[in-house]
Amino acid sequence: MAEVTIQQLADAMYDLVKSTHGKKNLKPMDVTKAMIDQFGEDSVDKALCKKALRELIDTGRCIYKYAGGSFVTLPEN
């Protein structure tokens, strides 16, 4: 399978978080597992997911929310 770039993975993560925003809180591991399921274990691993998640947080596309645990969500407008 083709190599998945951090940017492609970050975009897919953003789409996932956006699709569940307001309906379900996603933990970082939920996002990671969903990306491994989507792209396959041979293309994506936890380390790559962590880098892509860091990219989303650093650019401000997503934020961490703390409510009895840490969740990935969209920033408030």
MODELLER restraints for C-alpha pairs under 7 A, 6 or more apart:
rsr = mdl.restraints
at = mdl.atoms
rsr.add(forms.Gaussian(group=physical.xy_distance, feature=features.Distance(at['CA:1:A'], at['CA:43:A']), mean=6.60, stdev=0.5))
rsr.add(forms.Gaussian(group=physical.xy_distance, feature=features.Distance(at['CA:3:A'], at['CA:43:A']), mean=5.90, stdev=0.5))
rsr.add(forms.Gaussian(group=physical.xy_distance, feature=features.Distance(at['CA:4:A'], at['CA:43:A']), mean=6.21, stdev=0.5))
rsr.add(forms.Gaussian(group=physical.xy_distance, feature=features.Distance(at['CA:4:A'], at['CA:44:A']), mean=6.98, stdev=0.5))
rsr.add(forms.Gaussian(group=physical.xy_distance, feature=features.Distance(at['CA:6:A'], at['CA:48:A']), mean=6.82, stdev=0.5))
rsr.add(forms.Gaussian(group=physical.xy_distance, feature=features.Distance(at['CA:6:A'], at['CA:51:A']), mean=6.97, stdev=0.5))
rsr.add(forms.Gaussian(group=physical.xy_distance, feature=features.Distance(at['CA:6:A'], at['CA:52:A']), mean=5.17, stdev=0.5))
rsr.add(forms.Gaussian(group=physical.xy_distance, feature=features.Distance(at['CA:7:A'], at['CA:52:A']), mean=6.83, stdev=0.5))
rsr.add(forms.Gaussian(group=physical.xy_distance, feature=features.Distance(at['CA:9:A'], at['CA:52:A']), mean=6.10, stdev=0.5))
rsr.add(forms.Gaussian(group=physical.xy_distance, feature=features.Distance(at['CA:10:A'], at['CA:52:A']), mean=4.79, stdev=0.5))
rsr.add(forms.Gaussian(group=physical.xy_distance, feature=features.Distance(at['CA:10:A'], at['CA:53:A']), mean=6.35, stdev=0.5))
rsr.add(forms.Gaussian(group=physical.xy_distance, feature=features.Distance(at['CA:10:A'], at['CA:55:A']), mean=6.95, stdev=0.5))
rsr.add(forms.Gaussian(group=physical.xy_distance, feature=features.Distance(at['CA:10:A'], at['CA:56:A']), mean=6.30, stdev=0.5))
rsr.add(forms.Gaussian(group=physical.xy_distance, feature=features.Distance(at['CA:13:A'], at['CA:31:A']), mean=6.65, stdev=0.5))
rsr.add(forms.Gaussian(group=physical.xy_distance, feature=features.Distance(at['CA:17:A'], at['CA:73:A']), mean=6.20, stdev=0.5))
rsr.add(forms.Gaussian(group=physical.xy_distance, feature=features.Distance(at['CA:18:A'], at['CA:74:A']), mean=6.92, stdev=0.5))
rsr.add(forms.Gaussian(group=physical.xy_distance, feature=features.Distance(at['CA:21:A'], at['CA:73:A']), mean=6.73, stdev=0.5))
rsr.add(forms.Gaussian(group=physical.xy_distance, feature=features.Distance(at['CA:25:A'], at['CA:71:A']), mean=6.15, stdev=0.5))
rsr.add(forms.Gaussian(group=physical.xy_distance, feature=features.Distance(at['CA:26:A'], at['CA:71:A']), mean=5.41, stdev=0.5))
rsr.add(forms.Gaussian(group=physical.xy_distance, feature=features.Distance(at['CA:26:A'], at['CA:72:A']), mean=5.72, stdev=0.5))
rsr.add(forms.Gaussian(group=physical.xy_distance, feature=features.Distance(at['CA:27:A'], at['CA:70:A']), mean=6.22, stdev=0.5))
rsr.add(forms.Gaussian(group=physical.xy_distance, feature=features.Distance(at['CA:27:A'], at['CA:71:A']), mean=4.38, stdev=0.5))
rsr.add(forms.Gaussian(group=physical.xy_distance, feature=features.Distance(at['CA:27:A'], at['CA:72:A']), mean=5.89, stdev=0.5))
rsr.add(forms.Gaussian(group=physical.xy_distance, feature=features.Distance(at['CA:28:A'], at['CA:71:A']), mean=6.28, stdev=0.5))
rsr.add(forms.Gaussian(group=physical.xy_distance, feature=features.Distance(at['CA:28:A'], at['CA:72:A']), mean=6.10, stdev=0.5))
rsr.add(forms.Gaussian(group=physical.xy_distance, feature=features.Distance(at['CA:32:A'], at['CA:46:A']), mean=6.54, stdev=0.5))
rsr.add(forms.Gaussian(group=physical.xy_distance, feature=features.Distance(at['CA:32:A'], at['CA:49:A']), mean=5.78, stdev=0.5))
rsr.add(forms.Gaussian(group=physical.xy_distance, feature=features.Distance(at['CA:36:A'], at['CA:44:A']), mean=5.70, stdev=0.5))
rsr.add(forms.Gaussian(group=physical.xy_distance, feature=features.Distance(at['CA:36:A'], at['CA:45:A']), mean=6.68, stdev=0.5))
rsr.add(forms.Gaussian(group=physical.xy_distance, feature=features.Distance(at['CA:56:A'], at['CA:62:A']), mean=5.44, stdev=0.5))
rsr.add(forms.Gaussian(group=physical.xy_distance, feature=features.Distance(at['CA:57:A'], at['CA:63:A']), mean=5.43, stdev=0.5))
rsr.add(forms.Gaussian(group=physical.xy_distance, feature=features.Distance(at['CA:61:A'], at['CA:74:A']), mean=6.67, stdev=0.5))
rsr.add(forms.Gaussian(group=physical.xy_distance, feature=features.Distance(at['CA:62:A'], at['CA:72:A']), mean=6.64, stdev=0.5))
rsr.add(forms.Gaussian(group=physical.xy_distance, feature=features.Distance(at['CA:62:A'], at['CA:73:A']), mean=5.60, stdev=0.5))
rsr.add(forms.Gaussian(group=physical.xy_distance, feature=features.Distance(at['CA:62:A'], at['CA:74:A']), mean=4.64, stdev=0.5))
rsr.add(forms.Gaussian(group=physical.xy_distance, feature=features.Distance(at['CA:62:A'], at['CA:75:A']), mean=5.84, stdev=0.5))
rsr.add(forms.Gaussian(group=physical.xy_distance, feature=features.Distance(at['CA:63:A'], at['CA:72:A']), mean=5.84, stdev=0.5))
rsr.add(forms.Gaussian(group=physical.xy_distance, feature=features.Distance(at['CA:63:A'], at['CA:73:A']), mean=5.50, stdev=0.5))
rsr.add(forms.Gaussian(group=physical.xy_distance, feature=features.Distance(at['CA:63:A'], at['CA:74:A']), mean=5.90, stdev=0.5))
rsr.add(forms.Gaussian(group=physical.xy_distance, feature=features.Distance(at['CA:63:A'], at['CA:75:A']), mean=5.73, stdev=0.5))
rsr.add(forms.Gaussian(group=physical.xy_distance, feature=features.Distance(at['CA:64:A'], at['CA:70:A']), mean=6.36, stdev=0.5))
rsr.add(forms.Gaussian(group=physical.xy_distance, feature=features.Distance(at['CA:64:A'], at['CA:71:A']), mean=5.50, stdev=0.5))
rsr.add(forms.Gaussian(group=physical.xy_distance, feature=features.Distance(at['CA:64:A'], at['CA:72:A']), mean=4.80, stdev=0.5))
rsr.add(forms.Gaussian(group=physical.xy_distance, feature=features.Distance(at['CA:64:A'], at['CA:73:A']), mean=6.22, stdev=0.5))
rsr.add(forms.Gaussian(group=physical.xy_distance, feature=features.Distance(at['CA:65:A'], at['CA:71:A']), mean=5.07, stdev=0.5))
rsr.add(forms.Gaussian(group=physical.xy_distance, feature=features.Distance(at['CA:65:A'], at['CA:72:A']), mean=6.21, stdev=0.5))
rsr.add(forms.Gaussian(group=physical.xy_distance, feature=features.Distance(at['CA:65:A'], at['CA:73:A']), mean=6.60, stdev=0.5))
